């Protein structure tokens, strides 16, 4: 509502957080102000009186900003812990499946691939899952940029390597590619597996941790 724009702008300029988070906080504050406005109007106050009382009940921006910052810090700590826990929970099985896909891409029989060195895979998955969980929870890692890096870097390195080999002649370059085919296949599986693992983790964290945000301002 336009009645609260000036008040919200004072809060927005006083919040030392990123523009996106400041907008989220102000949106939550606005919803509380609107709820109080309707409450005061239903009690018999005029619209202008209800607006003034809603703003007054919320408090001076200089006093409200520190309270919002403390609540926001607690909110982020809780999100980081939940993201870490979810990463530790999902990371090991996802990484195990990536390793399984990698072995099968190398031609390993399924029965043998299932019994590969799973303790190391689960430990690696736990480490990756924990780090990815904290990164996503704290910094809202943008999936499209991460995927672009994970998928583009191997392709770029392959193109550079092939172009260097091409300098020694097309036949030499093709022979080198054929000899390196198993290694290139493994690199592709690892890159895709890493991207899939990160996407699943990111989806779970955004779905179960970041979206259901706990209100910063308690309802009255």
Secondary structure in CASP SS format (residue, H / E / C, confidence):
PFRMAT SS
TARGET T0000
AUTHOR 0000-0000-0000
METHOD secondary structure of the structure
MODEL  1
X C 1.00
X H 1.00
X H 1.00
X H 1.00
X H 1.00
X H 1.00
X H 1.00
X H 1.00
X H 1.00
X H 1.00
X H 1.00
X H 1.00
X H 1.00
X H 1.00
X C 1.00
X C 1.00
X C 1.00
X C 1.00
X H 1.00
X H 1.00
X H 1.00
X H 1.00
X H 1.00
X H 1.00
X H 1.00
X H 1.00
X H 1.00
X H 1.00
X H 1.00
X H 1.00
X H 1.00
X H 1.00
X H 1.00
X H 1.00
X H 1.00
X H 1.00
X H 1.00
X H 1.00
X H 1.00
X H 1.00
X H 1.00
X H 1.00
X C 1.00
X C 1.00
X C 1.00
X C 1.00
X H 1.00
X H 1.00
X H 1.00
X H 1.00
X H 1.00
X H 1.00
X H 1.00
X H 1.00
X H 1.00
X H 1.00
X H 1.00
X H 1.00
X C 1.00
X C 1.00
X H 1.00
X H 1.00
X H 1.00
X H 1.00
X H 1.00
X H 1.00
X H 1.00
X H 1.00
X H 1.00
X H 1.00
X H 1.00
X H 1.00
X H 1.00
X H 1.00
X H 1.00
X H 1.00
X H 1.00
X H 1.00
X H 1.00
X H 1.00
X H 1.00
X H 1.00
X H 1.00
X H 1.00
X H 1.00
X H 1.00
X H 1.00
X H 1.00
X H 1.00
X H 1.00
X H 1.00
X H 1.00
X H 1.00
X H 1.00
X H 1.00
X H 1.00
X H 1.00
X H 1.00
X H 1.00
X H 1.00
X H 1.00
X H 1.00
X H 1.00
X H 1.00
X H 1.00
X C 1.00
X C 1.00
X C 1.00
X C 1.00
X H 1.00
X H 1.00
X H 1.00
X H 1.00
X C 1.00
X C 1.00
X C 1.00
X C 1.00
X H 1.00
X H 1.00
X H 1.00
X H 1.00
X H 1.00
X H 1.00
X H 1.00
X H 1.00
X H 1.00
X H 1.00
X H 1.00
X H 1.00
X H 1.00
X H 1.00
X H 1.00
X H 1.00
X H 1.00
X H 1.00
X H 1.00
X H 1.00
X H 1.00
X H 1.00
X C 1.00
X C 1.00
X C 1.00
X H 1.00
X H 1.00
X H 1.00
X H 1.00
X H 1.00
X H 1.00
X H 1.00
X H 1.00
X H 1.00
X H 1.00
X H 1.00
X H 1.00
X H 1.00
X H 1.00
X H 1.00
X H 1.00
X H 1.00
X H 1.00
X H 1.00
X H 1.00
X H 1.00
X H 1.00
X H 1.00
X H 1.00
X C 1.00
X C 1.00
X C 1.00
X H 1.00
X H 1.00
X H 1.00
X H 1.00
X H 1.00
X H 1.00
X H 1.00
X H 1.00
X H 1.00
X H 1.00
X C 1.00
X H 1.00
X H 1.00
X H 1.00
X H 1.00
X H 1.00
X H 1.00
X H 1.00
X H 1.00
X H 1.00
X H 1.00
X H 1.00
X H 1.00
X H 1.00
X H 1.00
X H 1.00
X H 1.00
X H 1.00
X H 1.00
X H 1.00
X H 1.00
X H 1.00
X H 1.00
X H 1.00
X H 1.00
X H 1.00
X H 1.00
X H 1.00
X H 1.00
X H 1.00
X H 1.00
X C 1.00
X C 1.00
X C 1.00
X C 1.00
X C 1.00
X C 1.00
X C 1.00
X C 1.00
X C 1.00
X C 1.00
END
